[in-house]
Amino acid sequence: MDLRLTFLNTKEAARILKVKPNTMEIWRLKGKGPKFYRISGRTVRYRLSDLMGFVENSVRTSTSDEGDS
């Protein structure tokens, strides 16, 4: 399976990240969270590979570690 071509809706992406779909919506509003695609109007999709990248970029070594961003 090619992860670059696997697209998920908000509910599916939220299930993978173990957060509520509303959290995904808030992240989009604030410019946080994984990259997403606005296909048209209200249609939003996430690539599975972008979700995995988001998780990898969220790794911290301590609670005071703010990460690279």
CHARMM internal coordinates of N, CA and C (Angstrom, degrees):
IC EDIT
DIST 1 N 1 CA 1.4579
DIST 1 CA 1 C 1.5286
ANGL 1 N 1 CA 1 C 109.02
DIST 1 C 2 N 1.3076
ANGL 1 CA 1 C 2 N 117.20
DIHE 1 N 1 CA 1 C 2 N 129.42
DIST 2 N 2 CA 1.4638
ANGL 1 C 2 N 2 CA 123.14
DIHE 1 CA 1 C 2 N 2 CA 179.13
DIST 2 CA 2 C 1.5258
ANGL 2 N 2 CA 2 C 108.70
DIHE 1 C 2 N 2 CA 2 C -87.81
DIST 2 C 3 N 1.3536
ANGL 2 CA 2 C 3 N 116.32
DIHE 2 N 2 CA 2 C 3 N 107.80
DIST 3 N 3 CA 1.4607
ANGL 2 C 3 N 3 CA 120.89
DIHE 2 CA 2 C 3 N 3 CA -176.76
DIST 3 CA 3 C 1.5237
ANGL 3 N 3 CA 3 C 112.75
DIHE 2 C 3 N 3 CA 3 C -62.65
DIST 3 C 4 N 1.3255
ANGL 3 CA 3 C 4 N 117.33
DIHE 3 N 3 CA 3 C 4 N -26.11
DIST 4 N 4 CA 1.4647
ANGL 3 C 4 N 4 CA 120.02
DIHE 3 CA 3 C 4 N 4 CA -179.35
DIST 4 CA 4 C 1.5189
ANGL 4 N 4 CA 4 C 111.60
DIHE 3 C 4 N 4 CA 4 C -67.26
DIST 4 C 5 N 1.3189
ANGL 4 CA 4 C 5 N 117.17
DIHE 4 N 4 CA 4 C 5 N -21.80
DIST 5 N 5 CA 1.4605
ANGL 4 C 5 N 5 CA 121.15
DIHE 4 CA 4 C 5 N 5 CA -176.17
DIST 5 CA 5 C 1.5220
ANGL 5 N 5 CA 5 C 113.22
DIHE 4 C 5 N 5 CA 5 C -107.09
DIST 5 C 6 N 1.3241
ANGL 5 CA 5 C 6 N 117.30
DIHE 5 N 5 CA 5 C 6 N 5.89
DIST 6 N 6 CA 1.4514
ANGL 5 C 6 N 6 CA 120.98
DIHE 5 CA 5 C 6 N 6 CA 179.54
DIST 6 CA 6 C 1.5187
ANGL 6 N 6 CA 6 C 109.24
DIHE 5 C 6 N 6 CA 6 C -94.33
DIST 6 C 7 N 1.3405
ANGL 6 CA 6 C 7 N 116.49
DIHE 6 N 6 CA 6 C 7 N 111.14
DIST 7 N 7 CA 1.4660
ANGL 6 C 7 N 7 CA 121.73
DIHE 6 CA 6 C 7 N 7 CA -178.62
DIST 7 CA 7 C 1.5182
ANGL 7 N 7 CA 7 C 110.31
DIHE 6 C 7 N 7 CA 7 C -106.33
DIST 7 C 8 N 1.3319
ANGL 7 CA 7 C 8 N 115.29
DIHE 7 N 7 CA 7 C 8 N 140.90
DIST 8 N 8 CA 1.4591
ANGL 7 C 8 N 8 CA 122.15
DIHE 7 CA 7 C 8 N 8 CA -177.89
DIST 8 CA 8 C 1.5233
ANGL 8 N 8 CA 8 C 109.99
DIHE 7 C 8 N 8 CA 8 C -126.70
DIST 8 C 9 N 1.3242
ANGL 8 CA 8 C 9 N 116.77
DIHE 8 N 8 CA 8 C 9 N 149.45
DIST 9 N 9 CA 1.4611
ANGL 8 C 9 N 9 CA 119.15
DIHE 8 CA 8 C 9 N 9 CA 173.23
DIST 9 CA 9 C 1.5306
ANGL 9 N 9 CA 9 C 108.69
DIHE 8 C 9 N 9 CA 9 C -81.72
DIST 9 C 10 N 1.3121
ANGL 9 CA 9 C 10 N 116.80
DIHE 9 N 9 CA 9 C 10 N 177.51
DIST 10 N 10 CA 1.4696
ANGL 9 C 10 N 10 CA 121.25
DIHE 9 CA 9 C 10 N 10 CA -175.42
DIST 10 CA 10 C 1.5228
ANGL 10 N 10 CA 10 C 111.92
DIHE 9 C 10 N 10 CA 10 C -60.35
DIST 10 C 11 N 1.3119
ANGL 10 CA 10 C 11 N 116.72
DIHE 10 N 10 CA 10 C 11 N -43.86
DIST 11 N 11 CA 1.4645
ANGL 10 C 11 N 11 CA 120.48
DIHE 10 CA 10 C 11 N 11 CA -178.20
DIST 11 CA 11 C 1.5308
ANGL 11 N 11 CA 11 C 111.17
DIHE 10 C 11 N 11 CA 11 C -63.19
DIST 11 C 12 N 1.3254
ANGL 11 CA 11 C 12 N 117.12
DIHE 11 N 11 CA 11 C 12 N -42.43
DIST 12 N 12 CA 1.4651
ANGL 11 C 12 N 12 CA 121.42
DIHE 11 CA 11 C 12 N 12 CA 179.02
DIST 12 CA 12 C 1.5288
ANGL 12 N 12 CA 12 C 111.41
DIHE 11 C 12 N 12 CA 12 C -66.13
DIST 12 C 13 N 1.3384
ANGL 12 CA 12 C 13 N 116.03
DIHE 12 N 12 CA 12 C 13 N -42.26
DIST 13 N 13 CA 1.4692
ANGL 12 C 13 N 13 CA 120.61
DIHE 12 CA 12 C 13 N 13 CA 179.51
DIST 13 CA 13 C 1.5245
ANGL 13 N 13 CA 13 C 110.42
DIHE 12 C 13 N 13 CA 13 C -64.66
DIST 13 C 14 N 1.3214
ANGL 13 CA 13 C 14 N 116.55
DIHE 13 N 13 CA 13 C 14 N -41.38
DIST 14 N 14 CA 1.4663
ANGL 13 C 14 N 14 CA 121.01
DIHE 13 CA 13 C 14 N 14 CA 179.42
DIST 14 CA 14 C 1.5257
ANGL 14 N 14 CA 14 C 110.47
DIHE 13 C 14 N 14 CA 14 C -62.88
DIST 14 C 15 N 1.3200
ANGL 14 CA 14 C 15 N 116.95
DIHE 14 N 14 CA 14 C 15 N -39.53
DIST 15 N 15 CA 1.4666
ANGL 14 C 15 N 15 CA 121.06
DIHE 14 CA 14 C 15 N 15 CA 179.38
DIST 15 CA 15 C 1.5289
ANGL 15 N 15 CA 15 C 110.14
DIHE 14 C 15 N 15 CA 15 C -61.80
DIST 15 C 16 N 1.3258
ANGL 15 CA 15 C 16 N 117.17
DIHE 15 N 15 CA 15 C 16 N -41.21
DIST 16 N 16 CA 1.4649
ANGL 15 C 16 N 16 CA 120.78
DIHE 15 CA 15 C 16 N 16 CA 179.80
DIST 16 CA 16 C 1.5236
ANGL 16 N 16 CA 16 C 111.18
DIHE 15 C 16 N 16 CA 16 C -65.36
DIST 16 C 17 N 1.3456
ANGL 16 CA 16 C 17 N 116.80
DIHE 16 N 16 CA 16 C 17 N -41.10
DIST 17 N 17 CA 1.4653
ANGL 16 C 17 N 17 CA 120.68
DIHE 16 CA 16 C 17 N 17 CA -178.49
DIST 17 CA 17 C 1.5226
ANGL 17 N 17 CA 17 C 112.51
DIHE 16 C 17 N 17 CA 17 C -83.65
DIST 17 C 18 N 1.3495
ANGL 17 CA 17 C 18 N 116.64
DIHE 17 N 17 CA 17 C 18 N -4.29
DIST 18 N 18 CA 1.4670
ANGL 17 C 18 N 18 CA 122.14
DIHE 17 CA 17 C 18 N 18 CA -179.92
DIST 18 CA 18 C 1.5327
ANGL 18 N 18 CA 18 C 111.81
DIHE 17 C 18 N 18 CA 18 C 61.01
DIST 18 C 19 N 1.3380
ANGL 18 CA 18 C 19 N 115.55
DIHE 18 N 18 CA 18 C 19 N 43.10
DIST 19 N 19 CA 1.4595
ANGL 18 C 19 N 19 CA 122.50
DIHE 18 CA 18 C 19 N 19 CA 174.11
DIST 19 CA 19 C 1.5328
ANGL 19 N 19 CA 19 C 107.50
DIHE 18 C 19 N 19 CA 19 C -128.64
DIST 19 C 20 N 1.3148
ANGL 19 CA 19 C 20 N 116.33
DIHE 19 N 19 CA 19 C 20 N 169.50
DIST 20 N 20 CA 1.4590
ANGL 19 C 20 N 20 CA 120.71
DIHE 19 CA 19 C 20 N 20 CA 177.62
DIST 20 CA 20 C 1.5218
ANGL 20 N 20 CA 20 C 109.60
DIHE 19 C 20 N 20 CA 20 C -79.72
DIST 20 C 21 N 1.3335
ANGL 20 CA 20 C 21 N 117.58
DIHE 20 N 20 CA 20 C 21 N 149.28
DIST 21 N 21 CA 1.4662
ANGL 20 C 21 N 21 CA 120.17
DIHE 20 CA 20 C 21 N 21 CA 176.40
DIST 21 CA 21 C 1.5306
ANGL 21 N 21 CA 21 C 112.10
DIHE 20 C 21 N 21 CA 21 C -54.89
DIST 21 C 22 N 1.3275
ANGL 21 CA 21 C 22 N 116.55
DIHE 21 N 21 CA 21 C 22 N -33.92
DIST 22 N 22 CA 1.4674
ANGL 21 C 22 N 22 CA 120.51
DIHE 21 CA 21 C 22 N 22 CA 178.15
DIST 22 CA 22 C 1.5264
ANGL 22 N 22 CA 22 C 111.26
DIHE 21 C 22 N 22 CA 22 C -61.86
DIST 22 C 23 N 1.3207
ANGL 22 CA 22 C 23 N 117.11
DIHE 22 N 22 CA 22 C 23 N -34.66
DIST 23 N 23 CA 1.4637
ANGL 22 C 23 N 23 CA 121.25
DIHE 22 CA 22 C 23 N 23 CA 177.40
DIST 23 CA 23 C 1.5234
ANGL 23 N 23 CA 23 C 109.91
DIHE 22 C 23 N 23 CA 23 C -62.82
DIST 23 C 24 N 1.3157
ANGL 23 CA 23 C 24 N 116.42
DIHE 23 N 23 CA 23 C 24 N -41.60
DIST 24 N 24 CA 1.4717
ANGL 23 C 24 N 24 CA 120.66
DIHE 23 CA 23 C 24 N 24 CA 177.73
DIST 24 CA 24 C 1.5287
ANGL 24 N 24 CA 24 C 110.07
DIHE 23 C 24 N 24 CA 24 C -60.72
DIST 24 C 25 N 1.3272
ANGL 24 CA 24 C 25 N 117.03
DIHE 24 N 24 CA 24 C 25 N -41.50
DIST 25 N 25 CA 1.4669
ANGL 24 C 25 N 25 CA 121.82
DIHE 24 CA 24 C 25 N 25 CA 179.93
DIST 25 CA 25 C 1.5251
ANGL 25 N 25 CA 25 C 110.82
DIHE 24 C 25 N 25 CA 25 C -64.47
DIST 25 C 26 N 1.3246
ANGL 25 CA 25 C 26 N 116.44
DIHE 25 N 25 CA 25 C 26 N -42.28
DIST 26 N 26 CA 1.4656
ANGL 25 C 26 N 26 CA 120.93
DIHE 25 CA 25 C 26 N 26 CA 178.57
DIST 26 CA 26 C 1.5256
ANGL 26 N 26 CA 26 C 110.28
DIHE 25 C 26 N 26 CA 26 C -64.48
DIST 26 C 27 N 1.3249
ANGL 26 CA 26 C 27 N 116.78
DIHE 26 N 26 CA 26 C 27 N -43.36
DIST 27 N 27 CA 1.4644
ANGL 26 C 27 N 27 CA 120.14
DIHE 26 CA 26 C 27 N 27 CA 177.77
DIST 27 CA 27 C 1.5246
ANGL 27 N 27 CA 27 C 110.84
DIHE 26 C 27 N 27 CA 27 C -58.98
DIST 27 C 28 N 1.3353
ANGL 27 CA 27 C 28 N 117.05
DIHE 27 N 27 CA 27 C 28 N -41.86
DIST 28 N 28 CA 1.4695
ANGL 27 C 28 N 28 CA 119.88
DIHE 27 CA 27 C 28 N 28 CA 178.73
DIST 28 CA 28 C 1.5190
ANGL 28 N 28 CA 28 C 110.63
DIHE 27 C 28 N 28 CA 28 C -61.85
DIST 28 C 29 N 1.3263
ANGL 28 CA 28 C 29 N 116.72
DIHE 28 N 28 CA 28 C 29 N -43.86
DIST 29 N 29 CA 1.4703
ANGL 28 C 29 N 29 CA 120.79
DIHE 28 CA 28 C 29 N 29 CA 179.30
DIST 29 CA 29 C 1.5216
ANGL 29 N 29 CA 29 C 111.87
DIHE 28 C 29 N 29 CA 29 C -60.72
DIST 29 C 30 N 1.3209
ANGL 29 CA 29 C 30 N 116.79
DIHE 29 N 29 CA 29 C 30 N -40.58
DIST 30 N 30 CA 1.4667
ANGL 29 C 30 N 30 CA 122.17
DIHE 29 CA 29 C 30 N 30 CA -175.60
DIST 30 CA 30 C 1.5263
ANGL 30 N 30 CA 30 C 113.34
DIHE 29 C 30 N 30 CA 30 C -88.58
DIST 30 C 31 N 1.3378
ANGL 30 CA 30 C 31 N 117.04
DIHE 30 N 30 CA 30 C 31 N -3.88
DIST 31 N 31 CA 1.4601
ANGL 30 C 31 N 31 CA 119.50
DIHE 30 CA 30 C 31 N 31 CA -179.12
DIST 31 CA 31 C 1.5064
ANGL 31 N 31 CA 31 C 113.05
DIHE 30 C 31 N 31 CA 31 C 75.33
DIST 31 C 32 N 1.3213
ANGL 31 CA 31 C 32 N 116.88
DIHE 31 N 31 CA 31 C 32 N 22.84
DIST 32 N 32 CA 1.4644
ANGL 31 C 32 N 32 CA 122.31
DIHE 31 CA 31 C 32 N 32 CA 177.18
DIST 32 CA 32 C 1.5159
ANGL 32 N 32 CA 32 C 107.19
DIHE 31 C 32 N 32 CA 32 C -107.69
DIST 32 C 33 N 1.2944
ANGL 32 CA 32 C 33 N 116.29
DIHE 32 N 32 CA 32 C 33 N 179.65
DIST 33 N 33 CA 1.4580
ANGL 32 C 33 N 33 CA 119.19
DIHE 32 CA 32 C 33 N 33 CA 175.62
DIST 33 CA 33 C 1.5143
ANGL 33 N 33 CA 33 C 112.84
DIHE 32 C 33 N 33 CA 33 C 80.46
DIST 33 C 34 N 1.3362
ANGL 33 CA 33 C 34 N 115.29
DIHE 33 N 33 CA 33 C 34 N -173.24
DIST 34 N 34 CA 1.4686
ANGL 33 C 34 N 34 CA 120.37
DIHE 33 CA 33 C 34 N 34 CA -176.61
DIST 34 CA 34 C 1.5231
ANGL 34 N 34 CA 34 C 112.39
DIHE 33 C 34 N 34 CA 34 C -73.38
DIST 34 C 35 N 1.3310
ANGL 34 CA 34 C 35 N 114.86
DIHE 34 N 34 CA 34 C 35 N 158.28
DIST 35 N 35 CA 1.4660
ANGL 34 C 35 N 35 CA 120.60
DIHE 34 CA 34 C 35 N 35 CA 174.80
DIST 35 CA 35 C 1.5191
ANGL 35 N 35 CA 35 C 108.83
DIHE 34 C 35 N 35 CA 35 C -60.62
DIST 35 C 36 N 1.3275
ANGL 35 CA 35 C 36 N 116.02
DIHE 35 N 35 CA 35 C 36 N 149.37
DIST 36 N 36 CA 1.4621
ANGL 35 C 36 N 36 CA 119.60
DIHE 35 CA 35 C 36 N 36 CA 178.00
DIST 36 CA 36 C 1.5165
ANGL 36 N 36 CA 36 C 109.56
DIHE 35 C 36 N 36 CA 36 C -142.41
DIST 36 C 37 N 1.3039
ANGL 36 CA 36 C 37 N 115.42
DIHE 36 N 36 CA 36 C 37 N 165.70
DIST 37 N 37 CA 1.4646
ANGL 36 C 37 N 37 CA 122.75
DIHE 36 CA 36 C 37 N 37 CA 179.97
DIST 37 CA 37 C 1.5243
ANGL 37 N 37 CA 37 C 108.35
DIHE 36 C 37 N 37 CA 37 C -120.09
DIST 37 C 38 N 1.3260
ANGL 37 CA 37 C 38 N 116.62
DIHE 37 N 37 CA 37 C 38 N 127.95
DIST 38 N 38 CA 1.4504
ANGL 37 C 38 N 38 CA 120.53
DIHE 37 CA 37 C 38 N 38 CA 172.73
DIST 38 CA 38 C 1.5243
ANGL 38 N 38 CA 38 C 105.15
DIHE 37 C 38 N 38 CA 38 C -96.31
DIST 38 C 39 N 1.3051
ANGL 38 CA 38 C 39 N 115.73
DIHE 38 N 38 CA 38 C 39 N 103.39
DIST 39 N 39 CA 1.4530
ANGL 38 C 39 N 39 CA 121.66
DIHE 38 CA 38 C 39 N 39 CA -174.92
DIST 39 CA 39 C 1.5189
ANGL 39 N 39 CA 39 C 110.56
DIHE 38 C 39 N 39 CA 39 C -71.16
DIST 39 C 40 N 1.3246
ANGL 39 CA 39 C 40 N 116.18
DIHE 39 N 39 CA 39 C 40 N -49.30
DIST 40 N 40 CA 1.4677
ANGL 39 C 40 N 40 CA 121.73
DIHE 39 CA 39 C 40 N 40 CA 175.96
DIST 40 CA 40 C 1.5178
ANGL 40 N 40 CA 40 C 108.57
DIHE 39 C 40 N 40 CA 40 C -168.26
DIST 40 C 41 N 1.3008
ANGL 40 CA 40 C 41 N 116.45
DIHE 40 N 40 CA 40 C 41 N 139.51
DIST 41 N 41 CA 1.4635
ANGL 40 C 41 N 41 CA 120.26
DIHE 40 CA 40 C 41 N 41 CA 177.58
DIST 41 CA 41 C 1.5128
ANGL 41 N 41 CA 41 C 112.77
DIHE 40 C 41 N 41 CA 41 C 50.25
DIST 41 C 42 N 1.3149
ANGL 41 CA 41 C 42 N 115.61
DIHE 41 N 41 CA 41 C 42 N -111.79
DIST 42 N 42 CA 1.4620
ANGL 41 C 42 N 42 CA 121.44
DIHE 41 CA 41 C 42 N 42 CA -176.88
DIST 42 CA 42 C 1.5279
ANGL 42 N 42 CA 42 C 112.57
DIHE 41 C 42 N 42 CA 42 C -99.91
DIST 42 C 43 N 1.3133
ANGL 42 CA 42 C 43 N 117.45
DIHE 42 N 42 CA 42 C 43 N 6.94
DIST 43 N 43 CA 1.4624
ANGL 42 C 43 N 43 CA 121.50
DIHE 42 CA 42 C 43 N 43 CA -177.94
DIST 43 CA 43 C 1.5235
ANGL 43 N 43 CA 43 C 110.23
DIHE 42 C 43 N 43 CA 43 C -85.14
DIST 43 C 44 N 1.3282
ANGL 43 CA 43 C 44 N 115.26
DIHE 43 N 43 CA 43 C 44 N 112.58
DIST 44 N 44 CA 1.4651
ANGL 43 C 44 N 44 CA 122.23
DIHE 43 CA 43 C 44 N 44 CA -179.57
DIST 44 CA 44 C 1.5209
ANGL 44 N 44 CA 44 C 108.11
DIHE 43 C 44 N 44 CA 44 C -117.86
DIST 44 C 45 N 1.3202
ANGL 44 CA 44 C 45 N 115.77
DIHE 44 N 44 CA 44 C 45 N 139.02
DIST 45 N 45 CA 1.4641
ANGL 44 C 45 N 45 CA 121.10
DIHE 44 CA 44 C 45 N 45 CA 177.97
DIST 45 CA 45 C 1.5263
ANGL 45 N 45 CA 45 C 109.67
DIHE 44 C 45 N 45 CA 45 C -135.64
DIST 45 C 46 N 1.3097
ANGL 45 CA 45 C 46 N 114.48
DIHE 45 N 45 CA 45 C 46 N 150.65
DIST 46 N 46 CA 1.4645
ANGL 45 C 46 N 46 CA 122.82
DIHE 45 CA 45 C 46 N 46 CA 177.21
DIST 46 CA 46 C 1.5189
ANGL 46 N 46 CA 46 C 108.11
DIHE 45 C 46 N 46 CA 46 C -120.07
DIST 46 C 47 N 1.3333
ANGL 46 CA 46 C 47 N 116.28
DIHE 46 N 46 CA 46 C 47 N 138.90
DIST 47 N 47 CA 1.4631
ANGL 46 C 47 N 47 CA 119.57
DIHE 46 CA 46 C 47 N 47 CA 172.04
DIST 47 CA 47 C 1.5191
ANGL 47 N 47 CA 47 C 107.80
DIHE 46 C 47 N 47 CA 47 C -83.55
DIST 47 C 48 N 1.3081
ANGL 47 CA 47 C 48 N 116.93
DIHE 47 N 47 CA 47 C 48 N 138.04
DIST 48 N 48 CA 1.4565
ANGL 47 C 48 N 48 CA 121.42
DIHE 47 CA 47 C 48 N 48 CA 178.89
DIST 48 CA 48 C 1.5303
ANGL 48 N 48 CA 48 C 110.13
DIHE 47 C 48 N 48 CA 48 C -58.43
DIST 48 C 49 N 1.3152
ANGL 48 CA 48 C 49 N 117.66
DIHE 48 N 48 CA 48 C 49 N -38.64
DIST 49 N 49 CA 1.4726
ANGL 48 C 49 N 49 CA 120.28
DIHE 48 CA 48 C 49 N 49 CA 179.80
DIST 49 CA 49 C 1.5306
ANGL 49 N 49 CA 49 C 111.28
DIHE 48 C 49 N 49 CA 49 C -64.14
DIST 49 C 50 N 1.3343
ANGL 49 CA 49 C 50 N 118.53
DIHE 49 N 49 CA 49 C 50 N -33.81
DIST 50 N 50 CA 1.4690
ANGL 49 C 50 N 50 CA 121.28
DIHE 49 CA 49 C 50 N 50 CA 176.97
DIST 50 CA 50 C 1.5283
ANGL 50 N 50 CA 50 C 111.48
DIHE 49 C 50 N 50 CA 50 C -70.00
DIST 50 C 51 N 1.3436
ANGL 50 CA 50 C 51 N 116.71
DIHE 50 N 50 CA 50 C 51 N -35.66
DIST 51 N 51 CA 1.4682
ANGL 50 C 51 N 51 CA 119.62
DIHE 50 CA 50 C 51 N 51 CA 176.22
DIST 51 CA 51 C 1.5224
ANGL 51 N 51 CA 51 C 110.06
DIHE 50 C 51 N 51 CA 51 C -63.77
DIST 51 C 52 N 1.3393
ANGL 51 CA 51 C 52 N 116.37
DIHE 51 N 51 CA 51 C 52 N -42.56
DIST 52 N 52 CA 1.4642
ANGL 51 C 52 N 52 CA 119.93
DIHE 51 CA 51 C 52 N 52 CA 179.93
DIST 52 CA 52 C 1.5344
ANGL 52 N 52 CA 52 C 110.55
DIHE 51 C 52 N 52 CA 52 C -66.03
DIST 52 C 53 N 1.3279
ANGL 52 CA 52 C 53 N 117.11
DIHE 52 N 52 CA 52 C 53 N -38.02
DIST 53 N 53 CA 1.4624
ANGL 52 C 53 N 53 CA 121.03
DIHE 52 CA 52 C 53 N 53 CA 176.54
DIST 53 CA 53 C 1.5142
ANGL 53 N 53 CA 53 C 111.77
DIHE 52 C 53 N 53 CA 53 C -64.46
DIST 53 C 54 N 1.3235
ANGL 53 CA 53 C 54 N 116.65
DIHE 53 N 53 CA 53 C 54 N -39.78
DIST 54 N 54 CA 1.4619
ANGL 53 C 54 N 54 CA 121.78
DIHE 53 CA 53 C 54 N 54 CA 177.77
DIST 54 CA 54 C 1.5278
ANGL 54 N 54 CA 54 C 110.30
DIHE 53 C 54 N 54 CA 54 C -60.93
DIST 54 C 55 N 1.3122
ANGL 54 CA 54 C 55 N 116.72
DIHE 54 N 54 CA 54 C 55 N -44.15
DIST 55 N 55 CA 1.4619
ANGL 54 C 55 N 55 CA 121.10
DIHE 54 CA 54 C 55 N 55 CA 178.81
DIST 55 CA 55 C 1.5271
ANGL 55 N 55 CA 55 C 109.93
DIHE 54 C 55 N 55 CA 55 C -62.76
DIST 55 C 56 N 1.3258
ANGL 55 CA 55 C 56 N 117.31
DIHE 55 N 55 CA 55 C 56 N -45.90
DIST 56 N 56 CA 1.4688
ANGL 55 C 56 N 56 CA 121.04
DIHE 55 CA 55 C 56 N 56 CA -179.81
DIST 56 CA 56 C 1.5290
ANGL 56 N 56 CA 56 C 111.39
DIHE 55 C 56 N 56 CA 56 C -61.32
DIST 56 C 57 N 1.3309
ANGL 56 CA 56 C 57 N 117.17
DIHE 56 N 56 CA 56 C 57 N -38.05
DIST 57 N 57 CA 1.4634
ANGL 56 C 57 N 57 CA 121.12
DIHE 56 CA 56 C 57 N 57 CA -179.87
DIST 57 CA 57 C 1.5209
ANGL 57 N 57 CA 57 C 112.54
DIHE 56 C 57 N 57 CA 57 C -75.69
DIST 57 C 58 N 1.3259
ANGL 57 CA 57 C 58 N 117.55
DIHE 57 N 57 CA 57 C 58 N -8.85
DIST 58 N 58 CA 1.4610
ANGL 57 C 58 N 58 CA 121.92
DIHE 57 CA 57 C 58 N 58 CA -179.41
DIST 58 CA 58 C 1.5228
ANGL 58 N 58 CA 58 C 112.72
DIHE 57 C 58 N 58 CA 58 C -92.90
DIST 58 C 59 N 1.3165
ANGL 58 CA 58 C 59 N 117.63
DIHE 58 N 58 CA 58 C 59 N -0.36
DIST 59 N 59 CA 1.4679
ANGL 58 C 59 N 59 CA 121.45
DIHE 58 CA 58 C 59 N 59 CA -178.39
DIST 59 CA 59 C 1.5212
ANGL 59 N 59 CA 59 C 109.72
DIHE 58 C 59 N 59 CA 59 C -66.84
DIST 59 C 60 N 1.3051
ANGL 59 CA 59 C 60 N 116.36
DIHE 59 N 59 CA 59 C 60 N 133.21
DIST 60 N 60 CA 1.4753
ANGL 59 C 60 N 60 CA 122.68
DIHE 59 CA 59 C 60 N 60 CA 178.57
DIST 60 CA 60 C 1.5180
ANGL 60 N 60 CA 60 C 108.58
DIHE 59 C 60 N 60 CA 60 C -130.43
DIST 60 C 61 N 1.3364
ANGL 60 CA 60 C 61 N 116.11
DIHE 60 N 60 CA 60 C 61 N 156.49
DIST 61 N 61 CA 1.4611
ANGL 60 C 61 N 61 CA 120.58
DIHE 60 CA 60 C 61 N 61 CA 179.06
DIST 61 CA 61 C 1.5180
ANGL 61 N 61 CA 61 C 112.03
DIHE 60 C 61 N 61 CA 61 C -101.57
DIST 61 C 62 N 1.3365
ANGL 61 CA 61 C 62 N 117.22
DIHE 61 N 61 CA 61 C 62 N -15.53
DIST 62 N 62 CA 1.4671
ANGL 61 C 62 N 62 CA 121.05
DIHE 61 CA 61 C 62 N 62 CA 177.21
DIST 62 CA 62 C 1.5257
ANGL 62 N 62 CA 62 C 108.35
DIHE 61 C 62 N 62 CA 62 C -159.30
DIST 62 C 63 N 1.3034
ANGL 62 CA 62 C 63 N 116.55
DIHE 62 N 62 CA 62 C 63 N 169.59
DIST 63 N 63 CA 1.4657
ANGL 62 C 63 N 63 CA 120.61
DIHE 62 CA 62 C 63 N 63 CA -179.40
DIST 63 CA 63 C 1.5381
ANGL 63 N 63 CA 63 C 111.70
DIHE 62 C 63 N 63 CA 63 C -69.21
DIST 63 C 64 N 1.3322
ANGL 63 CA 63 C 64 N 117.47
DIHE 63 N 63 CA 63 C 64 N -20.21
DIST 64 N 64 CA 1.4609
ANGL 63 C 64 N 64 CA 120.09
DIHE 63 CA 63 C 64 N 64 CA 178.69
DIST 64 CA 64 C 1.5156
ANGL 64 N 64 CA 64 C 112.55
DIHE 63 C 64 N 64 CA 64 C -91.47
DIST 64 C 65 N 1.3267
ANGL 64 CA 64 C 65 N 117.65
DIHE 64 N 64 CA 64 C 65 N -5.52
DIST 65 N 65 CA 1.4624
ANGL 64 C 65 N 65 CA 123.42
DIHE 64 CA 64 C 65 N 65 CA 178.62
DIST 65 CA 65 C 1.5246
ANGL 65 N 65 CA 65 C 108.76
DIHE 64 C 65 N 65 CA 65 C -74.75
DIST 65 C 66 N 1.3363
ANGL 65 CA 65 C 66 N 117.33
DIHE 65 N 65 CA 65 C 66 N 114.84
DIST 66 N 66 CA 1.4643
ANGL 65 C 66 N 66 CA 121.61
DIHE 65 CA 65 C 66 N 66 CA -178.83
DIST 66 CA 66 C 1.5181
ANGL 66 N 66 CA 66 C 112.16
DIHE 65 C 66 N 66 CA 66 C -89.72
DIST 66 C 67 N 1.2962
ANGL 66 CA 66 C 67 N 117.82
DIHE 66 N 66 CA 66 C 67 N -4.07
DIST 67 N 67 CA 1.4576
ANGL 66 C 67 N 67 CA 121.08
DIHE 66 CA 66 C 67 N 67 CA 179.91
DIST 67 CA 67 C 1.5147
ANGL 67 N 67 CA 67 C 112.08
DIHE 66 C 67 N 67 CA 67 C 81.25
DIST 67 C 68 N 1.3211
ANGL 67 CA 67 C 68 N 114.73
DIHE 67 N 67 CA 67 C 68 N -173.66
DIST 68 N 68 CA 1.4640
ANGL 67 C 68 N 68 CA 120.74
DIHE 67 CA 67 C 68 N 68 CA -176.55
DIST 68 CA 68 C 1.5059
ANGL 68 N 68 CA 68 C 113.22
DIHE 67 C 68 N 68 CA 68 C -83.33
DIST 68 C 69 N 1.3360
ANGL 68 CA 68 C 69 N 117.51
DIHE 68 N 68 CA 68 C 69 N -21.01
DIST 69 N 69 CA 1.4706
ANGL 68 C 69 N 69 CA 118.95
DIHE 68 CA 68 C 69 N 69 CA -175.23
DIST 69 CA 69 C 1.4902
ANGL 69 N 69 CA 69 C 113.24
DIHE 68 C 69 N 69 CA 69 C -93.45
END
COOR INIT
IC SEED 1 N 1 CA 1 C
IC BUILD
